[in-house]
Amino acid sequence: MSDILNSQLLDSKPVRLEKSGHAICVVKIGEEVFAIGDTCSHSEASLAEGEITKNGIECWLHGAEFDLRTGEALSMPATSAVPTYTVICDADGVTIKI
């Protein structure tokens, strides 16, 4: 069973989900789907409320940017990465591996 259905993922619109005690931000960009920790490493704000940028996702609270592929903090004030998760896509939806 998928963690999130394909119909719930709109292009460049982050979605927050919880799985096994982990808050996860899931983002579809074109045909790719990314899953990173949903909590900004600087301010503990939800990244799913942020904006998609050219290089990743920007936290809505203080503007820290994170790479969707690696979780790396790309801009201040964040200096620590957020976790990334393996994504498995099928015809029904997306499964996140913890």
DAGIQUI-V310647 format. One record per pair of residues at least 24 apart in sequence whose ideal C-beta (glycine too) atoms are under 6 Angstrom apart, sorted by the first residue. I is the first residue (numbers start at 0). J is the second residue. Records with the same first field share a line. If there is no record, write none. Layout:
I->J, J
//
This chain:
1->91, 92, 93, 94
2->94, 95
3->92, 93
4->92
5->92
11->51
13->47
15->45, 47
18->95
19->97
21->97
23->95
26->67
32->86, 88, 93
33->67
34->84, 86, 95
35->70, 81, 83
36->81, 82
39->63
40->77, 79, 81
41->76, 77
//
